[in-house]
Amino acid sequence: MKRIYILSSALIISIVAIAEVLTSSGKAGFTGSPGEFTCTNCHAGSGGSVTLSSTNMPNWEYTPGTTYNMSITVAKTGATRFGVGLEALNSSNQNAGTLVVTNTTENQILPAGTKSNFVHKAAGTIATDSKTFNFNWIAPATNIGNVTFYFAGNSANNNGSSTGDFISNSSQIISPANTTKIEKANLDEVMQVFPNPASNVIHIKNVKLENTEMQVEIIDFAGKVVFQRNVPTSQNSIYTIDDLSSFSNGFYFVKTSTPSNLSINKILIKK
């Protein structure tokens, strides 16, 4: 009786192991992001290619709250089965935005600790020479700075084991579009902001405009509005912000808006 029990246990272990190979579903936590392994920890070789693309994200810049159509393509000539793993992380190595599955038959979202991973299912792995996995990414609701996509691809030969598999890894930095536009702004100097650098006081002088109402905003380098006020203004008038004690040292944008004008000035606060 004892021998039958041992043989039965061995048979169960073998069945479980075979089932794990044949499911070929993706696993989270192997994208090569900071602190993570890559797929080469389980699969034999490296090679092939993995590329990320988007049909509606020009210049790899995101607008907060926007949904982007994303694709990740894994390719190697002669491969007949493909896998994928992807994370979108902020500078603190945490989830940035939301990954959305658009084909639930082929793909899924799995957790790796607190991080979300877009990975394949077994039903979505069969192809010849290349396979494209599509998904959506909803950008963060606010500007959180740069977002990095870490992703990995497996180009396999479908032999039921990890031999003959080729792993490729890559990453893509995506920048907030509004910060880039502010940095590149070359606007007519209607409002003068001084001193620059500033320590505890900022003066805003209306150089050209007649009597009107002006909205003043101070925006930090992450895109967060940290000060906002509506005030009357007239040509050559000066509006003063006289308490910057709550502001950290660093660069800010002073944005002034009127019905007829938008001006943006970059300043340094240094105490």
NORCORQUI-V356298 format. One record per backbone hydrogen bond with DSSP energy under -1.0 kcal/mol. NH is the residue of the N-H (numbers start at 1). CO is the residue of the C=O. If there is no record, write none. Layout:
NH_CO ; NH_CO
This chain:
5_1 ; 6_2 ; 7_3 ; 8_4 ; 9_5 ; 10_6 ; 11_7 ; 12_8 ; 13_9 ; 14_10 ; 15_11 ; 16_12 ; 17_13 ; 18_14 ; 19_15 ; 20_16 ; 21_17 ; 22_18 ; 23_19 ; 26_120 ; 32_37 ; 36_33 ; 41_38 ; 42_39 ; 43_39 ; 44_162 ; 45_165 ; 47_167 ; 49_75 ; 51_73 ; 53_71 ; 55_69 ; 60_57 ; 61_58 ; 62_175 ; 65_140 ; 66_63 ; 68_137 ; 70_135 ; 71_53 ; 72_133 ; 73_51 ; 74_131 ; 75_49 ; 76_129 ; 79_76 ; 80_156 ; 81_156 ; 82_125 ; 83_154 ; 85_152 ; 86_118 ; 87_150 ; 89_148 ; 90_94 ; 93_90 ; 96_88 ; 98_138 ; 100_136 ; 107_103 ; 108_119 ; 110_117 ; 112_115 ; 115_112 ; 117_110 ; 118_86 ; 119_108 ; 120_84 ; 121_106 ; 124_121 ; 125_122 ; 127_80 ; 129_79 ; 130_128 ; 131_74 ; 133_72 ; 135_70 ; 136_100 ; 137_68 ; 138_98 ; 139_66 ; 147_174 ; 148_89 ; 149_172 ; 150_87 ; 151_170 ; 152_85 ; 153_168 ; 154_83 ; 155_166 ; 156_81 ; 165_162 ; 166_155 ; 167_45 ; 168_153 ; 170_151 ; 172_149 ; 174_147 ; 175_60 ; 177_62 ; 180_176 ; 181_177 ; 182_178 ; 183_179 ; 184_180 ; 185_182 ; 190_188 ; 192_205 ; 194_203 ; 198_268 ; 202_241 ; 203_194 ; 204_239 ; 205_192 ; 206_237 ; 207_190 ; 212_233 ; 214_231 ; 215_257 ; 216_229 ; 217_255 ; 218_227 ; 219_253 ; 220_224 ; 223_220 ; 226_218 ; 227_218 ; 229_216 ; 231_214 ; 233_212 ; 236_206 ; 237_234 ; 239_204 ; 241_202 ; 247_244 ; 250_269 ; 252_267 ; 253_219 ; 254_265 ; 255_217 ; 256_263 ; 257_215 ; 258_261 ; 263_256 ; 265_254 ; 267_252 ; 269_250 ; 270_198
